[in-house]
Amino acid sequence: MKLEIAAHQLEALGNATRLDLYRHLVRAGHAGLPVGSVQERMGIPASTLSHHLKRLVATGLVTQERQSTVLICRAHYPAMRTLVGFLVDECCADEGCAGKPGNSAA
């Protein structure tokens, strides 16, 4: 994963409303949630929700699919796994890492 992509995704998740929104979609599973359900659960105005969804879609963390008159939002799990992997893949790769097993600094 490129550093710039990870930075944009982390920046998008750095907003409390977007992080809460993303967590709702992650919890919903692969079926996702209709926009109306997300709005009810979060208790935010439609325009605010639209703004935050647009940002998450632009960074690739969320996908949207229109089913007739309903817009379904889903967490894009491959992007989430890639971002999480980017953060943990090199954990303790350097000898002095405090989290390395056997290191008393942890």
Biotite code that builds the C-alpha atoms (Angstrom):
import biotite.structure as struc

atoms = struc.array([
    struc.Atom([0.000, 0.000, 0.000], chain_id="A", res_id=1, res_name="MET", atom_name="CA", element="C"),
    struc.Atom([1.256, 3.454, -0.815], chain_id="A", res_id=2, res_name="LYS", atom_name="CA", element="C"),
    struc.Atom([1.881, 5.774, 2.093], chain_id="A", res_id=3, res_name="LEU", atom_name="CA", element="C"),
    struc.Atom([-0.258, 8.516, 0.515], chain_id="A", res_id=4, res_name="GLU", atom_name="CA", element="C"),
    struc.Atom([-3.309, 6.253, 0.233], chain_id="A", res_id=5, res_name="ILE", atom_name="CA", element="C"),
    struc.Atom([-2.967, 5.113, 3.841], chain_id="A", res_id=6, res_name="ALA", atom_name="CA", element="C"),
    struc.Atom([-2.591, 8.726, 4.957], chain_id="A", res_id=7, res_name="ALA", atom_name="CA", element="C"),
    struc.Atom([-5.790, 9.767, 3.131], chain_id="A", res_id=8, res_name="HIS", atom_name="CA", element="C"),
    struc.Atom([-7.742, 6.849, 4.572], chain_id="A", res_id=9, res_name="GLN", atom_name="CA", element="C"),
    struc.Atom([-6.489, 7.478, 8.092], chain_id="A", res_id=10, res_name="LEU", atom_name="CA", element="C"),
    struc.Atom([-7.257, 11.183, 7.711], chain_id="A", res_id=11, res_name="GLU", atom_name="CA", element="C"),
    struc.Atom([-10.827, 10.323, 6.683], chain_id="A", res_id=12, res_name="ALA", atom_name="CA", element="C"),
    struc.Atom([-11.203, 8.063, 9.708], chain_id="A", res_id=13, res_name="LEU", atom_name="CA", element="C"),
    struc.Atom([-9.692, 10.758, 11.930], chain_id="A", res_id=14, res_name="GLY", atom_name="CA", element="C"),
    struc.Atom([-13.059, 12.526, 12.100], chain_id="A", res_id=15, res_name="ASN", atom_name="CA", element="C"),
    struc.Atom([-15.246, 11.200, 14.943], chain_id="A", res_id=16, res_name="ALA", atom_name="CA", element="C"),
    struc.Atom([-18.447, 11.214, 12.869], chain_id="A", res_id=17, res_name="THR", atom_name="CA", element="C"),
    struc.Atom([-16.828, 9.374, 9.963], chain_id="A", res_id=18, res_name="ARG", atom_name="CA", element="C"),
    struc.Atom([-15.214, 6.853, 12.299], chain_id="A", res_id=19, res_name="LEU", atom_name="CA", element="C"),
    struc.Atom([-18.591, 6.189, 13.931], chain_id="A", res_id=20, res_name="ASP", atom_name="CA", element="C"),
    struc.Atom([-20.206, 5.883, 10.505], chain_id="A", res_id=21, res_name="LEU", atom_name="CA", element="C"),
    struc.Atom([-17.516, 3.490, 9.327], chain_id="A", res_id=22, res_name="TYR", atom_name="CA", element="C"),
    struc.Atom([-17.893, 1.346, 12.450], chain_id="A", res_id=23, res_name="ARG", atom_name="CA", element="C"),
    struc.Atom([-21.656, 1.112, 11.824], chain_id="A", res_id=24, res_name="HIS", atom_name="CA", element="C"),
    struc.Atom([-20.966, -0.134, 8.300], chain_id="A", res_id=25, res_name="LEU", atom_name="CA", element="C"),
    struc.Atom([-18.261, -2.571, 9.425], chain_id="A", res_id=26, res_name="VAL", atom_name="CA", element="C"),
    struc.Atom([-20.654, -4.023, 12.016], chain_id="A", res_id=27, res_name="ARG", atom_name="CA", element="C"),
    struc.Atom([-23.413, -4.342, 9.391], chain_id="A", res_id=28, res_name="ALA", atom_name="CA", element="C"),
    struc.Atom([-21.420, -6.933, 7.458], chain_id="A", res_id=29, res_name="GLY", atom_name="CA", element="C"),
    struc.Atom([-21.439, -7.625, 3.756], chain_id="A", res_id=30, res_name="HIS", atom_name="CA", element="C"),
    struc.Atom([-25.144, -6.801, 3.386], chain_id="A", res_id=31, res_name="ALA", atom_name="CA", element="C"),
    struc.Atom([-24.422, -3.186, 4.282], chain_id="A", res_id=32, res_name="GLY", atom_name="CA", element="C"),
    struc.Atom([-27.026, -0.672, 5.363], chain_id="A", res_id=33, res_name="LEU", atom_name="CA", element="C"),
    struc.Atom([-29.451, 1.587, 3.532], chain_id="A", res_id=34, res_name="PRO", atom_name="CA", element="C"),
    struc.Atom([-28.581, 5.259, 3.913], chain_id="A", res_id=35, res_name="VAL", atom_name="CA", element="C"),
    struc.Atom([-31.874, 5.872, 5.738], chain_id="A", res_id=36, res_name="GLY", atom_name="CA", element="C"),
    struc.Atom([-31.010, 3.239, 8.355], chain_id="A", res_id=37, res_name="SER", atom_name="CA", element="C"),
    struc.Atom([-27.567, 4.739, 8.879], chain_id="A", res_id=38, res_name="VAL", atom_name="CA", element="C"),
    struc.Atom([-29.117, 8.166, 9.328], chain_id="A", res_id=39, res_name="GLN", atom_name="CA", element="C"),
    struc.Atom([-31.605, 6.840, 11.899], chain_id="A", res_id=40, res_name="GLU", atom_name="CA", element="C"),
    struc.Atom([-28.927, 4.981, 13.848], chain_id="A", res_id=41, res_name="ARG", atom_name="CA", element="C"),
    struc.Atom([-26.596, 7.957, 13.934], chain_id="A", res_id=42, res_name="MET", atom_name="CA", element="C"),
    struc.Atom([-29.210, 10.655, 14.356], chain_id="A", res_id=43, res_name="GLY", atom_name="CA", element="C"),
    struc.Atom([-27.551, 13.111, 11.969], chain_id="A", res_id=44, res_name="ILE", atom_name="CA", element="C"),
    struc.Atom([-29.019, 15.232, 9.147], chain_id="A", res_id=45, res_name="PRO", atom_name="CA", element="C"),
    struc.Atom([-29.046, 13.716, 5.661], chain_id="A", res_id=46, res_name="ALA", atom_name="CA", element="C"),
    struc.Atom([-26.755, 16.426, 4.290], chain_id="A", res_id=47, res_name="SER", atom_name="CA", element="C"),
    struc.Atom([-24.166, 15.751, 7.013], chain_id="A", res_id=48, res_name="THR", atom_name="CA", element="C"),
    struc.Atom([-24.327, 12.015, 6.399], chain_id="A", res_id=49, res_name="LEU", atom_name="CA", element="C"),
    struc.Atom([-23.952, 12.560, 2.654], chain_id="A", res_id=50, res_name="SER", atom_name="CA", element="C"),
    struc.Atom([-20.861, 14.711, 3.202], chain_id="A", res_id=51, res_name="HIS", atom_name="CA", element="C"),
    struc.Atom([-19.182, 12.091, 5.394], chain_id="A", res_id=52, res_name="HIS", atom_name="CA", element="C"),
    struc.Atom([-20.144, 9.178, 3.142], chain_id="A", res_id=53, res_name="LEU", atom_name="CA", element="C"),
    struc.Atom([-18.705, 11.000, 0.139], chain_id="A", res_id=54, res_name="LYS", atom_name="CA", element="C"),
    struc.Atom([-15.351, 11.282, 1.922], chain_id="A", res_id=55, res_name="ARG", atom_name="CA", element="C"),
    struc.Atom([-15.278, 7.583, 2.857], chain_id="A", res_id=56, res_name="LEU", atom_name="CA", element="C"),
    struc.Atom([-16.262, 6.552, -0.670], chain_id="A", res_id=57, res_name="VAL", atom_name="CA", element="C"),
    struc.Atom([-13.562, 8.812, -2.159], chain_id="A", res_id=58, res_name="ALA", atom_name="CA", element="C"),
    struc.Atom([-10.883, 7.100, -0.061], chain_id="A", res_id=59, res_name="THR", atom_name="CA", element="C"),
    struc.Atom([-12.092, 3.626, -1.041], chain_id="A", res_id=60, res_name="GLY", atom_name="CA", element="C"),
    struc.Atom([-13.183, 2.594, 2.445], chain_id="A", res_id=61, res_name="LEU", atom_name="CA", element="C"),
    struc.Atom([-16.908, 2.487, 1.578], chain_id="A", res_id=62, res_name="VAL", atom_name="CA", element="C"),
    struc.Atom([-18.842, 1.383, -1.487], chain_id="A", res_id=63, res_name="THR", atom_name="CA", element="C"),
    struc.Atom([-22.376, 2.281, -2.468], chain_id="A", res_id=64, res_name="GLN", atom_name="CA", element="C"),
    struc.Atom([-24.893, 0.384, -4.564], chain_id="A", res_id=65, res_name="GLU", atom_name="CA", element="C"),
    struc.Atom([-28.264, 1.605, -5.724], chain_id="A", res_id=66, res_name="ARG", atom_name="CA", element="C"),
    struc.Atom([-31.024, -1.002, -5.398], chain_id="A", res_id=67, res_name="GLN", atom_name="CA", element="C"),
    struc.Atom([-34.102, 0.530, -6.972], chain_id="A", res_id=68, res_name="SER", atom_name="CA", element="C"),
    struc.Atom([-34.744, 3.625, -4.836], chain_id="A", res_id=69, res_name="THR", atom_name="CA", element="C"),
    struc.Atom([-32.498, 2.580, -1.948], chain_id="A", res_id=70, res_name="VAL", atom_name="CA", element="C"),
    struc.Atom([-28.805, 3.405, -1.654], chain_id="A", res_id=71, res_name="LEU", atom_name="CA", element="C"),
    struc.Atom([-26.914, 0.641, 0.164], chain_id="A", res_id=72, res_name="ILE", atom_name="CA", element="C"),
    struc.Atom([-23.605, 1.509, 1.827], chain_id="A", res_id=73, res_name="CYS", atom_name="CA", element="C"),
    struc.Atom([-20.995, -1.099, 2.671], chain_id="A", res_id=74, res_name="ARG", atom_name="CA", element="C"),
    struc.Atom([-17.601, -1.106, 4.278], chain_id="A", res_id=75, res_name="ALA", atom_name="CA", element="C"),
    struc.Atom([-15.099, -2.137, 1.622], chain_id="A", res_id=76, res_name="HIS", atom_name="CA", element="C"),
    struc.Atom([-13.428, -4.921, 3.568], chain_id="A", res_id=77, res_name="TYR", atom_name="CA", element="C"),
    struc.Atom([-10.447, -5.440, 1.225], chain_id="A", res_id=78, res_name="PRO", atom_name="CA", element="C"),
    struc.Atom([-9.496, -1.765, 1.684], chain_id="A", res_id=79, res_name="ALA", atom_name="CA", element="C"),
    struc.Atom([-9.933, -2.080, 5.453], chain_id="A", res_id=80, res_name="MET", atom_name="CA", element="C"),
    struc.Atom([-7.743, -5.197, 5.576], chain_id="A", res_id=81, res_name="ARG", atom_name="CA", element="C"),
    struc.Atom([-5.092, -3.504, 3.462], chain_id="A", res_id=82, res_name="THR", atom_name="CA", element="C"),
    struc.Atom([-5.040, -0.451, 5.732], chain_id="A", res_id=83, res_name="LEU", atom_name="CA", element="C"),
    struc.Atom([-4.872, -2.517, 8.911], chain_id="A", res_id=84, res_name="VAL", atom_name="CA", element="C"),
    struc.Atom([-2.177, -4.675, 7.341], chain_id="A", res_id=85, res_name="GLY", atom_name="CA", element="C"),
    struc.Atom([-0.203, -1.583, 6.415], chain_id="A", res_id=86, res_name="PHE", atom_name="CA", element="C"),
    struc.Atom([-0.245, -0.575, 10.076], chain_id="A", res_id=87, res_name="LEU", atom_name="CA", element="C"),
    struc.Atom([0.727, -3.941, 11.567], chain_id="A", res_id=88, res_name="VAL", atom_name="CA", element="C"),
    struc.Atom([2.712, -5.817, 8.909], chain_id="A", res_id=89, res_name="ASP", atom_name="CA", element="C"),
    struc.Atom([6.060, -4.507, 10.053], chain_id="A", res_id=90, res_name="GLU", atom_name="CA", element="C"),
    struc.Atom([5.320, -4.566, 13.750], chain_id="A", res_id=91, res_name="CYS", atom_name="CA", element="C"),
    struc.Atom([8.483, -5.379, 15.657], chain_id="A", res_id=92, res_name="CYS", atom_name="CA", element="C"),
    struc.Atom([10.535, -5.666, 12.459], chain_id="A", res_id=93, res_name="ALA", atom_name="CA", element="C"),
    struc.Atom([13.290, -3.598, 14.023], chain_id="A", res_id=94, res_name="ASP", atom_name="CA", element="C"),
    struc.Atom([15.201, -5.241, 16.813], chain_id="A", res_id=95, res_name="GLU", atom_name="CA", element="C"),
    struc.Atom([14.584, -2.419, 19.280], chain_id="A", res_id=96, res_name="GLY", atom_name="CA", element="C"),
    struc.Atom([10.782, -2.509, 18.996], chain_id="A", res_id=97, res_name="CYS", atom_name="CA", element="C"),
    struc.Atom([9.222, -2.215, 22.454], chain_id="A", res_id=98, res_name="ALA", atom_name="CA", element="C"),
    struc.Atom([6.448, -4.647, 21.533], chain_id="A", res_id=99, res_name="GLY", atom_name="CA", element="C"),
    struc.Atom([8.783, -7.462, 20.506], chain_id="A", res_id=100, res_name="LYS", atom_name="CA", element="C"),
    struc.Atom([8.326, -10.626, 22.593], chain_id="A", res_id=101, res_name="PRO", atom_name="CA", element="C"),
    struc.Atom([10.945, -10.900, 25.285], chain_id="A", res_id=102, res_name="GLY", atom_name="CA", element="C"),
    struc.Atom([11.604, -7.155, 25.391], chain_id="A", res_id=103, res_name="ASN", atom_name="CA", element="C"),
    struc.Atom([10.941, -5.920, 28.918], chain_id="A", res_id=104, res_name="SER", atom_name="CA", element="C"),
    struc.Atom([10.264, -2.367, 27.688], chain_id="A", res_id=105, res_name="ALA", atom_name="CA", element="C"),
    struc.Atom([6.740, -3.420, 26.671], chain_id="A", res_id=106, res_name="ALA", atom_name="CA", element="C"),
])
